[in-house]
């Protein structure tokens, strides 16, 4: 895949800016802050199918329009660490029958720290022979790479050689934050633009005080940096691995004012209304917090009506969205009580249709 010309990147960014501006115009949004990506080598995750062609073995992807496969020896959207690993891995796996037999997919997870998790997916059960060769593979790769973890996956099998996570180190406003990013769990794919998102959120809340509620907090991507500004932070997240990673991250960053609870947005809304009690909230008395601000980073389907009405109770709403169309739908209700005080576009996914957006809403 050839590197895109610089002008082509700017053209696609202009199109996204215009599209987001059109969606936000009915809500009288101020000018949009634009956070561009580097055009290449921005992704910390990549997944490839594997093609067996006689003695040859290589990564492939599929054209989304034609569904035709094409060979991928170098993947420019992926970070340099992943690209180097793609070449090194294939050279080692190709002649090794124990590692290549019925291998059908390879997933890569990396970080700005340059650590790697490489997941090898198979259409067969993995045995001790595979594990021995996988350990040798890890040792050989670590002669070149900083830290490598190998995972073997097959039906009802997950064999971990090392760890199933990388330790990311994100620079945010001059401070380094440590995050555990777990294989097969959600993490922001564009690490540098993610830092822009966090810094933008910090700028939005700079004049604010009190406590912060974050819904869909994941592993604490926003919760932890924003904890330096607010008195207390309570984050909610339904995925157990993300909650466990968040607890680890709180300890690693030496924060004592952050609590993460494993509740869905709908469950937390019920708890706030007093409609249900949850043992997972034991030791957390929600009525004792002075929540002035809520941050939400929902999935593409956006927030349900009950959650929207619940967050309208807060003076300040920081809304991070991976789907500006559903964001605009949510704004129809939110802008009955709030106005957009700041807006941003974060180009997490260059050369795709996808837009990551942020708005700060303040009570009218």
Short mmCIF file of the C-alpha atoms (twelve columns), coordinates in Angstrom:
data_MODEL
# 
_entry.id   MODEL 
# 
loop_
_atom_site.group_PDB 
_atom_site.id 
_atom_site.type_symbol 
_atom_site.label_atom_id 
_atom_site.label_alt_id 
_atom_site.label_comp_id 
_atom_site.label_asym_id 
_atom_site.label_seq_id 
_atom_site.Cartn_x 
_atom_site.Cartn_y 
_atom_site.Cartn_z 
_atom_site.pdbx_PDB_model_num 
ATOM 1   C CA . UNK A 1   0.000   0.000   0.000  1 
ATOM 2   C CA . UNK A 2   1.494   3.341   -1.041 1 
ATOM 3   C CA . UNK A 3   1.650   6.308   1.301  1 
ATOM 4   C CA . UNK A 4   -1.151  8.796   0.604  1 
ATOM 5   C CA . UNK A 5   -0.139  12.198  -0.706 1 
ATOM 6   C CA . UNK A 6   -0.229  14.955  1.960  1 
ATOM 7   C CA . UNK A 7   -2.870  16.908  0.046  1 
ATOM 8   C CA . UNK A 8   -5.176  13.903  -0.105 1 
ATOM 9   C CA . UNK A 9   -5.109  13.712  3.683  1 
ATOM 10  C CA . UNK A 10  -6.017  17.389  4.010  1 
ATOM 11  C CA . UNK A 11  -8.843  16.958  1.508  1 
ATOM 12  C CA . UNK A 12  -10.410 14.122  3.512  1 
ATOM 13  C CA . UNK A 13  -9.965  16.078  6.752  1 
ATOM 14  C CA . UNK A 14  -11.707 19.085  5.186  1 
ATOM 15  C CA . UNK A 15  -14.608 16.845  4.140  1 
ATOM 16  C CA . UNK A 16  -14.966 15.510  7.676  1 
ATOM 17  C CA . UNK A 17  -14.800 19.026  9.110  1 
ATOM 18  C CA . UNK A 18  -17.568 20.185  6.780  1 
ATOM 19  C CA . UNK A 19  -19.691 17.135  7.570  1 
ATOM 20  C CA . UNK A 20  -19.379 17.608  11.332 1 
ATOM 21  C CA . UNK A 21  -20.009 21.337  10.981 1 
ATOM 22  C CA . UNK A 22  -23.222 20.648  9.068  1 
ATOM 23  C CA . UNK A 23  -24.432 18.263  11.788 1 
ATOM 24  C CA . UNK A 24  -23.696 20.777  14.566 1 
ATOM 25  C CA . UNK A 25  -25.022 23.905  12.802 1 
ATOM 26  C CA . UNK A 26  -28.635 23.455  14.026 1 
ATOM 27  C CA . UNK A 27  -27.326 23.589  17.600 1 
ATOM 28  C CA . UNK A 28  -25.387 26.847  17.111 1 
ATOM 29  C CA . UNK A 29  -22.051 25.263  17.917 1 
ATOM 30  C CA . UNK A 30  -18.972 27.498  18.010 1 
ATOM 31  C CA . UNK A 31  -16.091 26.959  15.588 1 
ATOM 32  C CA . UNK A 32  -14.749 23.416  15.688 1 
ATOM 33  C CA . UNK A 33  -11.279 22.674  17.021 1 
ATOM 34  C CA . UNK A 34  -9.567  20.314  14.570 1 
ATOM 35  C CA . UNK A 35  -7.064  17.706  15.731 1 
ATOM 36  C CA . UNK A 36  -5.408  16.071  12.742 1 
ATOM 37  C CA . UNK A 37  -3.697  12.707  12.743 1 
ATOM 38  C CA . UNK A 38  -0.372  11.891  11.210 1 
ATOM 39  C CA . UNK A 39  -1.377  10.430  7.823  1 
ATOM 40  C CA . UNK A 40  0.526   7.168   8.292  1 
ATOM 41  C CA . UNK A 41  1.660   4.892   11.128 1 
ATOM 42  C CA . UNK A 42  -0.988  6.053   13.580 1 
ATOM 43  C CA . UNK A 43  -2.779  2.818   14.524 1 
ATOM 44  C CA . UNK A 44  -1.801  0.823   17.608 1 
ATOM 45  C CA . UNK A 45  -3.963  -2.154  16.534 1 
ATOM 46  C CA . UNK A 46  -4.192  -4.191  13.349 1 
ATOM 47  C CA . UNK A 47  -5.806  -7.485  12.355 1 
ATOM 48  C CA . UNK A 48  -5.003  -9.618  9.337  1 
ATOM 49  C CA . UNK A 49  -6.112  -12.897 7.882  1 
ATOM 50  C CA . UNK A 50  -3.339  -15.290 6.879  1 
ATOM 51  C CA . UNK A 51  -2.994  -16.816 3.424  1 
ATOM 52  C CA . UNK A 52  -1.213  -20.129 2.831  1 
ATOM 53  C CA . UNK A 53  0.221   -20.414 -0.676 1 
ATOM 54  C CA . UNK A 54  2.386   -23.515 -0.891 1 
ATOM 55  C CA . UNK A 55  5.527   -22.773 1.091  1 
ATOM 56  C CA . UNK A 56  4.658   -19.080 1.188  1 
ATOM 57  C CA . UNK A 57  2.686   -17.454 3.990  1 
ATOM 58  C CA . UNK A 58  1.566   -13.835 4.221  1 
ATOM 59  C CA . UNK A 59  -0.914  -11.364 5.665  1 
ATOM 60  C CA . UNK A 60  -3.990  -10.494 3.663  1 
ATOM 61  C CA . UNK A 61  -6.885  -8.065  3.898  1 
ATOM 62  C CA . UNK A 62  -10.128 -7.797  1.928  1 
ATOM 63  C CA . UNK A 63  -11.329 -4.932  -0.208 1 
ATOM 64  C CA . UNK A 64  -14.517 -3.735  1.502  1 
ATOM 65  C CA . UNK A 65  -16.240 -3.009  -1.812 1 
ATOM 66  C CA . UNK A 66  -15.191 -5.951  -3.986 1 
ATOM 67  C CA . UNK A 67  -14.492 -8.421  -1.127 1 
ATOM 68  C CA . UNK A 68  -11.368 -9.491  -3.003 1 
ATOM 69  C CA . UNK A 69  -8.304  -10.368 -0.962 1 
ATOM 70  C CA . UNK A 70  -4.973  -8.602  -1.342 1 
ATOM 71  C CA . UNK A 71  -1.544  -9.275  0.071  1 
ATOM 72  C CA . UNK A 72  -0.246  -6.970  2.826  1 
ATOM 73  C CA . UNK A 73  3.468   -6.994  3.555  1 
ATOM 74  C CA . UNK A 74  3.485   -3.425  4.850  1 
ATOM 75  C CA . UNK A 75  0.467   -1.687  6.393  1 
ATOM 76  C CA . UNK A 76  0.929   2.077   6.455  1 
ATOM 77  C CA . UNK A 77  -1.899  2.901   8.884  1 
ATOM 78  C CA . UNK A 78  -0.246  0.714   11.546 1 
ATOM 79  C CA . UNK A 79  2.537   2.032   13.765 1 
ATOM 80  C CA . UNK A 80  6.154   1.327   12.881 1 
ATOM 81  C CA . UNK A 81  6.424   -1.296  15.638 1 
ATOM 82  C CA . UNK A 82  3.591   -3.359  14.122 1 
ATOM 83  C CA . UNK A 83  5.012   -3.048  10.608 1 
ATOM 84  C CA . UNK A 84  8.417   -4.253  11.745 1 
ATOM 85  C CA . UNK A 85  6.795   -7.099  13.679 1 
ATOM 86  C CA . UNK A 86  4.773   -8.174  10.634 1 
ATOM 87  C CA . UNK A 87  7.963   -8.786  8.662  1 
ATOM 88  C CA . UNK A 88  9.896   -10.408 11.497 1 
ATOM 89  C CA . UNK A 89  7.014   -12.660 12.510 1 
ATOM 90  C CA . UNK A 90  6.384   -14.018 9.027  1 
ATOM 91  C CA . UNK A 91  10.059  -14.830 8.536  1 
ATOM 92  C CA . UNK A 92  9.966   -16.910 11.726 1 
ATOM 93  C CA . UNK A 93  6.533   -18.545 11.319 1 
ATOM 94  C CA . UNK A 94  6.733   -19.384 7.624  1 
ATOM 95  C CA . UNK A 95  9.285   -22.257 7.944  1 
ATOM 96  C CA . UNK A 96  7.921   -23.476 11.312 1 
ATOM 97  C CA . UNK A 97  5.247   -26.153 10.860 1 
ATOM 98  C CA . UNK A 98  4.200   -26.087 14.547 1 
ATOM 99  C CA . UNK A 99  3.408   -22.368 14.358 1 
ATOM 100 C CA . UNK A 100 1.991   -22.105 10.837 1 
ATOM 101 C CA . UNK A 101 -0.248  -25.193 10.710 1 
ATOM 102 C CA . UNK A 102 -3.877  -24.010 10.326 1 
ATOM 103 C CA . UNK A 103 -2.976  -20.467 11.367 1 
ATOM 104 C CA . UNK A 104 -5.713  -18.271 9.900  1 
ATOM 105 C CA . UNK A 105 -5.439  -14.856 11.582 1 
ATOM 106 C CA . UNK A 106 -2.887  -12.625 13.307 1 
ATOM 107 C CA . UNK A 107 -3.815  -9.674  15.527 1 
ATOM 108 C CA . UNK A 108 -1.321  -7.062  16.674 1 
ATOM 109 C CA . UNK A 109 -1.654  -4.700  19.646 1 
ATOM 110 C CA . UNK A 110 1.071   -2.166  20.341 1 
ATOM 111 C CA . UNK A 111 1.563   1.142   22.150 1 
ATOM 112 C CA . UNK A 112 3.683   4.266   22.208 1 
ATOM 113 C CA . UNK A 113 5.783   2.287   24.711 1 
ATOM 114 C CA . UNK A 114 6.564   -0.083  21.773 1 
ATOM 115 C CA . UNK A 115 5.377   -3.162  23.674 1 
ATOM 116 C CA . UNK A 116 3.590   -5.817  21.611 1 
ATOM 117 C CA . UNK A 117 0.904   -8.448  21.967 1 
ATOM 118 C CA . UNK A 118 0.729   -10.782 18.976 1 
ATOM 119 C CA . UNK A 119 -2.314  -13.076 18.874 1 
ATOM 120 C CA . UNK A 120 -2.135  -16.154 16.627 1 
ATOM 121 C CA . UNK A 121 -5.545  -17.678 15.805 1 
ATOM 122 C CA . UNK A 122 -5.866  -21.298 14.703 1 
ATOM 123 C CA . UNK A 123 -8.341  -23.770 13.242 1 
ATOM 124 C CA . UNK A 124 -6.878  -26.554 15.422 1 
ATOM 125 C CA . UNK A 125 -6.209  -27.334 19.051 1 
ATOM 126 C CA . UNK A 126 -2.863  -26.150 20.397 1 
ATOM 127 C CA . UNK A 127 -0.541  -28.553 22.217 1 
ATOM 128 C CA . UNK A 128 2.722   -28.524 24.178 1 
ATOM 129 C CA . UNK A 129 4.740   -28.601 20.959 1 
ATOM 130 C CA . UNK A 130 3.035   -25.387 19.820 1 
ATOM 131 C CA . UNK A 131 3.654   -23.770 23.199 1 
ATOM 132 C CA . UNK A 132 7.358   -24.662 23.121 1 
ATOM 133 C CA . UNK A 133 7.770   -23.098 19.679 1 
ATOM 134 C CA . UNK A 134 5.716   -20.070 20.721 1 
ATOM 135 C CA . UNK A 135 8.064   -19.471 23.652 1 
ATOM 136 C CA . UNK A 136 11.031  -19.670 21.307 1 
ATOM 137 C CA . UNK A 137 9.232   -17.234 18.984 1 
ATOM 138 C CA . UNK A 138 8.776   -14.757 21.845 1 
ATOM 139 C CA . UNK A 139 12.450  -15.028 22.857 1 
ATOM 140 C CA . UNK A 140 13.652  -14.512 19.278 1 
ATOM 141 C CA . UNK A 141 11.415  -11.503 18.677 1 
ATOM 142 C CA . UNK A 142 12.572  -9.910  21.916 1 
ATOM 143 C CA . UNK A 143 16.099  -9.783  20.497 1 
ATOM 144 C CA . UNK A 144 14.669  -7.049  18.235 1 
ATOM 145 C CA . UNK A 145 11.633  -5.667  20.012 1 
ATOM 146 C CA . UNK A 146 11.298  -4.110  23.461 1 
ATOM 147 C CA . UNK A 147 8.739   -6.523  24.928 1 
ATOM 148 C CA . UNK A 148 6.706   -9.176  23.105 1 
ATOM 149 C CA . UNK A 149 3.784   -11.244 24.348 1 
ATOM 150 C CA . UNK A 150 2.362   -14.150 22.347 1 
ATOM 151 C CA . UNK A 151 -1.208  -15.432 22.605 1 
ATOM 152 C CA . UNK A 152 -2.421  -18.617 20.944 1 
ATOM 153 C CA . UNK A 153 -6.158  -18.838 20.359 1 
ATOM 154 C CA . UNK A 154 -8.182  -21.813 19.199 1 
ATOM 155 C CA . UNK A 155 -11.637 -23.145 19.959 1 
ATOM 156 C CA . UNK A 156 -12.057 -22.881 23.766 1 
ATOM 157 C CA . UNK A 157 -8.310  -22.257 24.112 1 
ATOM 158 C CA . UNK A 158 -6.274  -19.209 25.045 1 
ATOM 159 C CA . UNK A 159 -2.586  -19.805 25.794 1 
ATOM 160 C CA . UNK A 160 -0.670  -16.742 27.002 1 
ATOM 161 C CA . UNK A 161 3.106   -16.580 26.619 1 
ATOM 162 C CA . UNK A 162 3.982   -13.538 28.695 1 
ATOM 163 C CA . UNK A 163 0.940   -11.292 29.208 1 
ATOM 164 C CA . UNK A 164 -2.303  -10.575 27.358 1 
ATOM 165 C CA . UNK A 165 -1.746  -6.815  27.566 1 
ATOM 166 C CA . UNK A 166 0.669   -4.003  26.807 1 
ATOM 167 C CA . UNK A 167 1.561   -1.191  29.176 1 
ATOM 168 C CA . UNK A 168 0.926   2.106   27.430 1 
ATOM 169 C CA . UNK A 169 2.501   5.389   28.499 1 
ATOM 170 C CA . UNK A 170 0.596   8.439   27.280 1 
ATOM 171 C CA . UNK A 171 2.105   11.939  27.514 1 
ATOM 172 C CA . UNK A 172 -0.657  14.369  28.559 1 
ATOM 173 C CA . UNK A 173 0.141   18.020  29.306 1 
ATOM 174 C CA . UNK A 174 3.675   17.173  30.358 1 
ATOM 175 C CA . UNK A 175 2.751   14.212  32.573 1 
ATOM 176 C CA . UNK A 176 3.005   10.542  31.639 1 
ATOM 177 C CA . UNK A 177 0.001   8.333   32.392 1 
ATOM 178 C CA . UNK A 178 0.313   4.558   32.555 1 
ATOM 179 C CA . UNK A 179 -2.456  2.361   31.140 1 
ATOM 180 C CA . UNK A 180 -2.885  -1.386  30.810 1 
ATOM 181 C CA . UNK A 181 -4.346  -2.157  27.370 1 
ATOM 182 C CA . UNK A 182 -5.742  -5.688  27.228 1 
ATOM 183 C CA . UNK A 183 -5.916  -7.814  24.086 1 
ATOM 184 C CA . UNK A 184 -9.466  -8.043  22.711 1 
ATOM 185 C CA . UNK A 185 -10.649 -5.121  24.892 1 
ATOM 186 C CA . UNK A 186 -11.490 -1.658  23.637 1 
ATOM 187 C CA . UNK A 187 -8.668  0.864   23.510 1 
ATOM 188 C CA . UNK A 188 -8.326  4.059   21.490 1 
ATOM 189 C CA . UNK A 189 -6.477  2.954   18.321 1 
ATOM 190 C CA . UNK A 190 -4.764  6.271   17.522 1 
ATOM 191 C CA . UNK A 191 -2.602  6.973   20.569 1 
ATOM 192 C CA . UNK A 192 -1.412  10.454  19.628 1 
ATOM 193 C CA . UNK A 193 -4.883  11.715  18.728 1 
ATOM 194 C CA . UNK A 194 -6.113  10.093  21.934 1 
ATOM 195 C CA . UNK A 195 -3.698  12.363  23.821 1 
ATOM 196 C CA . UNK A 196 -5.244  15.307  21.956 1 
ATOM 197 C CA . UNK A 197 -8.705  14.160  23.079 1 
ATOM 198 C CA . UNK A 198 -7.660  13.966  26.719 1 
ATOM 199 C CA . UNK A 199 -5.971  17.375  26.615 1 
ATOM 200 C CA . UNK A 200 -9.040  18.916  24.958 1 
ATOM 201 C CA . UNK A 201 -11.278 17.455  27.684 1 
ATOM 202 C CA . UNK A 202 -8.918  18.849  30.328 1 
ATOM 203 C CA . UNK A 203 -9.103  22.295  28.719 1 
ATOM 204 C CA . UNK A 204 -12.904 22.086  28.715 1 
ATOM 205 C CA . UNK A 205 -13.106 21.346  32.452 1 
ATOM 206 C CA . UNK A 206 -10.357 23.780  33.501 1 
ATOM 207 C CA . UNK A 207 -12.843 26.381  34.860 1 
ATOM 208 C CA . UNK A 208 -14.993 23.751  36.589 1 
ATOM 209 C CA . UNK A 209 -14.893 22.285  40.084 1 
ATOM 210 C CA . UNK A 210 -16.616 19.615  42.176 1 
ATOM 211 C CA . UNK A 211 -16.844 15.919  41.270 1 
ATOM 212 C CA . UNK A 212 -16.894 14.184  37.901 1 
ATOM 213 C CA . UNK A 213 -19.087 11.293  36.796 1 
ATOM 214 C CA . UNK A 214 -17.892 9.344   33.772 1 
ATOM 215 C CA . UNK A 215 -20.084 6.822   31.960 1 
ATOM 216 C CA . UNK A 216 -18.543 4.215   29.622 1 
ATOM 217 C CA . UNK A 217 -15.172 4.903   31.242 1 
ATOM 218 C CA . UNK A 218 -13.369 1.833   29.876 1 
ATOM 219 C CA . UNK A 219 -9.974  1.428   31.508 1 
ATOM 220 C CA . UNK A 220 -9.966  5.036   32.708 1 
ATOM 221 C CA . UNK A 221 -8.668  6.760   29.583 1 
ATOM 222 C CA . UNK A 222 -10.334 10.044  30.598 1 
ATOM 223 C CA . UNK A 223 -11.067 9.324   34.263 1 
ATOM 224 C CA . UNK A 224 -7.457  9.211   35.396 1 
ATOM 225 C CA . UNK A 225 -6.094  12.399  33.775 1 
ATOM 226 C CA . UNK A 226 -9.240  14.340  34.748 1 
ATOM 227 C CA . UNK A 227 -8.888  13.135  38.342 1 
ATOM 228 C CA . UNK A 228 -6.036  15.626  38.699 1 
ATOM 229 C CA . UNK A 229 -8.582  18.415  38.234 1 
ATOM 230 C CA . UNK A 230 -11.723 17.234  40.061 1 
ATOM 231 C CA . UNK A 231 -12.148 16.498  43.760 1 
ATOM 232 C CA . UNK A 232 -13.454 13.003  43.019 1 
ATOM 233 C CA . UNK A 233 -14.163 10.880  39.960 1 
ATOM 234 C CA . UNK A 234 -16.636 7.999   39.716 1 
ATOM 235 C CA . UNK A 235 -16.498 5.971   36.512 1 
ATOM 236 C CA . UNK A 236 -18.940 3.331   35.294 1 
ATOM 237 C CA . UNK A 237 -18.093 0.514   32.890 1 
ATOM 238 C CA . UNK A 238 -19.807 -2.805  32.167 1 
ATOM 239 C CA . UNK A 239 -16.877 -4.807  30.680 1 
ATOM 240 C CA . UNK A 240 -15.129 -6.735  33.456 1 
ATOM 241 C CA . UNK A 241 -11.627 -6.767  31.831 1 
ATOM 242 C CA . UNK A 242 -11.793 -2.984  31.395 1 
ATOM 243 C CA . UNK A 243 -12.836 -2.505  35.026 1 
ATOM 244 C CA . UNK A 244 -9.947  -4.682  36.187 1 
ATOM 245 C CA . UNK A 245 -7.529  -2.745  33.984 1 
ATOM 246 C CA . UNK A 246 -8.906  0.529   35.358 1 
ATOM 247 C CA . UNK A 247 -8.223  -0.602  38.930 1 
ATOM 248 C CA . UNK A 248 -4.642  -1.469  37.928 1 
ATOM 249 C CA . UNK A 249 -4.255  1.906   36.214 1 
ATOM 250 C CA . UNK A 250 -5.495  3.790   39.286 1 
ATOM 251 C CA . UNK A 251 -2.777  2.134   41.366 1 
ATOM 252 C CA . UNK A 252 -0.050  2.636   38.784 1 
ATOM 253 C CA . UNK A 253 -0.841  6.347   38.502 1 
ATOM 254 C CA . UNK A 254 -1.053  6.724   42.298 1 
ATOM 255 C CA . UNK A 255 -4.522  8.269   42.360 1 
ATOM 256 C CA . UNK A 256 -6.703  8.094   45.469 1 
ATOM 257 C CA . UNK A 257 -9.777  10.005  44.289 1 
ATOM 258 C CA . UNK A 258 -11.059 7.665   41.534 1 
ATOM 259 C CA . UNK A 259 -13.588 4.854   41.918 1 
ATOM 260 C CA . UNK A 260 -14.676 2.550   39.083 1 
ATOM 261 C CA . UNK A 261 -17.910 0.557   39.348 1 
ATOM 262 C CA . UNK A 262 -19.017 -2.236  37.022 1 
ATOM 263 C CA . UNK A 263 -22.415 -0.989  35.947 1 
ATOM 264 C CA . UNK A 264 -23.983 -0.300  32.583 1 
ATOM 265 C CA . UNK A 265 -25.206 3.208   31.806 1 
ATOM 266 C CA . UNK A 266 -28.781 2.000   32.250 1 
ATOM 267 C CA . UNK A 267 -28.000 0.407   35.636 1 
ATOM 268 C CA . UNK A 268 -26.211 3.504   36.879 1 
ATOM 269 C CA . UNK A 269 -29.176 5.639   35.838 1 
ATOM 270 C CA . UNK A 270 -31.455 3.354   37.879 1 
ATOM 271 C CA . UNK A 271 -29.096 3.640   40.864 1 
ATOM 272 C CA . UNK A 272 -29.022 7.438   40.652 1 
ATOM 273 C CA . UNK A 273 -32.820 7.515   40.598 1 
ATOM 274 C CA . UNK A 274 -32.968 5.175   43.591 1 
ATOM 275 C CA . UNK A 275 -34.922 2.627   41.569 1 
ATOM 276 C CA . UNK A 276 -32.436 -0.200  42.206 1 
ATOM 277 C CA . UNK A 277 -29.578 -0.939  44.573 1 
ATOM 278 C CA . UNK A 278 -26.448 -2.794  43.479 1 
ATOM 279 C CA . UNK A 279 -23.959 -4.725  45.593 1 
ATOM 280 C CA . UNK A 280 -21.288 -3.459  43.175 1 
ATOM 281 C CA . UNK A 281 -21.896 0.026   44.631 1 
ATOM 282 C CA . UNK A 282 -21.130 -1.123  48.157 1 
ATOM 283 C CA . UNK A 283 -19.007 1.500   49.906 1 
ATOM 284 C CA . UNK A 284 -19.974 4.207   47.399 1 
ATOM 285 C CA . UNK A 285 -22.703 6.574   48.588 1 
ATOM 286 C CA . UNK A 286 -23.682 8.445   45.451 1 
ATOM 287 C CA . UNK A 287 -25.634 11.091  47.381 1 
ATOM 288 C CA . UNK A 288 -22.424 12.231  49.069 1 
ATOM 289 C CA . UNK A 289 -20.790 13.318  45.809 1 
ATOM 290 C CA . UNK A 290 -21.030 16.808  44.358 1 
ATOM 291 C CA . UNK A 291 -21.316 15.802  40.715 1 
ATOM 292 C CA . UNK A 292 -21.148 19.005  38.663 1 
ATOM 293 C CA . UNK A 293 -19.862 17.456  35.462 1 
ATOM 294 C CA . UNK A 294 -20.500 14.262  33.519 1 
ATOM 295 C CA . UNK A 295 -18.344 12.828  30.748 1 
ATOM 296 C CA . UNK A 296 -19.837 10.265  28.380 1 
ATOM 297 C CA . UNK A 297 -18.092 8.279   25.654 1 
ATOM 298 C CA . UNK A 298 -20.837 5.918   24.473 1 
ATOM 299 C CA . UNK A 299 -20.767 3.265   21.731 1 
ATOM 300 C CA . UNK A 300 -21.893 4.144   18.200 1 
ATOM 301 C CA . UNK A 301 -25.579 3.665   19.045 1 
ATOM 302 C CA . UNK A 302 -25.259 6.602   21.500 1 
ATOM 303 C CA . UNK A 303 -27.165 7.117   24.764 1 
ATOM 304 C CA . UNK A 304 -30.618 5.800   25.574 1 
ATOM 305 C CA . UNK A 305 -33.346 8.302   26.481 1 
ATOM 306 C CA . UNK A 306 -33.241 7.585   30.228 1 
ATOM 307 C CA . UNK A 307 -29.484 8.150   30.357 1 
ATOM 308 C CA . UNK A 308 -29.854 11.356  28.354 1 
ATOM 309 C CA . UNK A 309 -32.426 12.682  30.780 1 
ATOM 310 C CA . UNK A 310 -30.223 11.681  33.710 1 
ATOM 311 C CA . UNK A 311 -27.145 13.568  32.446 1 
ATOM 312 C CA . UNK A 312 -29.290 16.653  31.814 1 
ATOM 313 C CA . UNK A 313 -29.280 17.042  35.604 1 
ATOM 314 C CA . UNK A 314 -25.618 18.093  35.483 1 
ATOM 315 C CA . UNK A 315 -24.477 21.619  34.723 1 
ATOM 316 C CA . UNK A 316 -21.673 20.471  32.422 1 
ATOM 317 C CA . UNK A 317 -21.566 17.586  29.940 1 
ATOM 318 C CA . UNK A 318 -18.474 16.496  28.042 1 
ATOM 319 C CA . UNK A 319 -19.708 14.246  25.242 1 
ATOM 320 C CA . UNK A 320 -17.153 12.226  23.243 1 
ATOM 321 C CA . UNK A 321 -18.720 10.518  20.240 1 
ATOM 322 C CA . UNK A 322 -17.535 8.003   17.645 1 
ATOM 323 C CA . UNK A 323 -20.718 8.591   15.622 1 
ATOM 324 C CA . UNK A 324 -21.578 12.242  14.938 1 
ATOM 325 C CA . UNK A 325 -24.918 11.276  13.405 1 
ATOM 326 C CA . UNK A 326 -26.187 9.746   16.655 1 
ATOM 327 C CA . UNK A 327 -24.496 12.563  18.588 1 
ATOM 328 C CA . UNK A 328 -26.672 15.011  16.637 1 
ATOM 329 C CA . UNK A 329 -29.752 12.959  17.527 1 
ATOM 330 C CA . UNK A 330 -28.818 13.109  21.234 1 
ATOM 331 C CA . UNK A 331 -28.193 16.853  20.993 1 
ATOM 332 C CA . UNK A 332 -31.819 17.437  20.019 1 
ATOM 333 C CA . UNK A 333 -32.764 16.567  23.608 1 
ATOM 334 C CA . UNK A 334 -29.641 17.801  25.391 1 
ATOM 335 C CA . UNK A 335 -29.807 21.229  23.782 1 
ATOM 336 C CA . UNK A 336 -33.228 21.814  25.294 1 
ATOM 337 C CA . UNK A 337 -31.410 22.437  28.582 1 
ATOM 338 C CA . UNK A 338 -27.789 22.991  27.528 1 
ATOM 339 C CA . UNK A 339 -25.815 24.889  24.888 1 
ATOM 340 C CA . UNK A 340 -22.660 23.821  23.075 1 
ATOM 341 C CA . UNK A 341 -19.743 25.820  24.461 1 
ATOM 342 C CA . UNK A 342 -16.952 23.973  22.626 1 
ATOM 343 C CA . UNK A 343 -16.688 21.444  19.812 1 
ATOM 344 C CA . UNK A 344 -13.854 19.382  18.393 1 
ATOM 345 C CA . UNK A 345 -13.045 16.887  15.651 1 
ATOM 346 C CA . UNK A 346 -10.441 14.226  16.391 1 
ATOM 347 C CA . UNK A 347 -9.288  12.420  13.254 1 
ATOM 348 C CA . UNK A 348 -8.718  9.014   14.844 1 
ATOM 349 C CA . UNK A 349 -9.244  7.176   11.550 1 
ATOM 350 C CA . UNK A 350 -7.620  8.927   8.563  1 
ATOM 351 C CA . UNK A 351 -8.849  7.959   5.096  1 
ATOM 352 C CA . UNK A 352 -12.046 6.423   6.451  1 
ATOM 353 C CA . UNK A 353 -15.577 7.759   6.821  1 
ATOM 354 C CA . UNK A 354 -15.339 7.647   10.620 1 
ATOM 355 C CA . UNK A 355 -15.282 10.786  12.745 1 
ATOM 356 C CA . UNK A 356 -14.547 11.124  16.453 1 
ATOM 357 C CA . UNK A 357 -16.133 14.282  17.863 1 
ATOM 358 C CA . UNK A 358 -16.353 16.073  21.172 1 
ATOM 359 C CA . UNK A 359 -18.714 18.717  22.515 1 
ATOM 360 C CA . UNK A 360 -18.835 20.564  25.819 1 
ATOM 361 C CA . UNK A 361 -22.399 21.349  26.883 1 
ATOM 362 C CA . UNK A 362 -23.141 23.885  29.613 1 
ATOM 363 C CA . UNK A 363 -26.490 24.614  31.192 1 
ATOM 364 C CA . UNK A 364 -28.392 27.497  29.598 1 
# 
